Amino acid sequence: MNIPVLTIDGPSGAGKGTVSRAVAKKLGWHYLDSGSIYRSLAISALDKQVDLLDEAAVAEVAKNMQLAFECDDELVVKLDGIDITARLPTEETGASASKVAAYPAVRKVLLQKQKDFRQLPGLVADGRDMGTVVFSDADFKVYLTASAKERGDRRFKQLKEKGIDANLDKITQEIMLRDRRDSERKTAPLMPAEDAFYLDSSDISIAEVINQVMILTE
Ligand code: DC
């Protein structure tokens, strides 16, 4: 039986998380925030004092980490039984995640963990390679982007709202650096799937993006 999947890929700060969560809720589907898996891995490796430059050692951490996603009103992520939700959104974690995500051995280990989220009645999957690699047979694919300036502004606001100290110029620079690393890596680089619906959210509201994605799934 085909379990429907909607993939939403794009660079950081494009609004993928907000849009994916809203659409998953409207459709009554499950939600996979694949970035949080790479973020959790980075946290686990750093906590275990594993050298992030050591691909085999990081892949070993990926193999052994026990991740649980508990969805109440807000998503709670537990790593080996400990709540790490508050540590996930920082840009430091994002940058380390982007580094470990470039390793083919890591991506191989994490592939099945992500595929396992495909359960009835359907899945909204958010990330960089959801439509190109992990769910290449997805029923609906979106590539959501926005200008680096707009994404920097949004990320800055998000972090402020979470009470995390941030500097706008620094955030925008870090976003651009992360985009480059994620797009230029050899394995599963960030790029639109050939059959993805390309959406630039720089000049439209998130509500309008949600609307357009919902129309796509009809
Ligand atoms: O979406 P995010 O900002 O939480 O992702 C953090 C990093 O994880 C991102 O810079 C690259 C990596 N990532 C990835 O390589 N593939 C995915 N499907 C999702 C995230």
Boltz pocket constraint, residues with backbone or C-beta under 6 A from the ligand:
constraints:
  - pocket:
      binder: B
      contacts: [[A, 12], [A, 13], [A, 34], [A, 35], [A, 36], [A, 38], [A, 39], [A, 93], [A, 94], [A, 97], [A, 98], [A, 101], [A, 102], [A, 126], [A, 127], [A, 128], [A, 129], [A, 130], [A, 178], [A, 182], [A, 188]]
      max_distance: 6.0
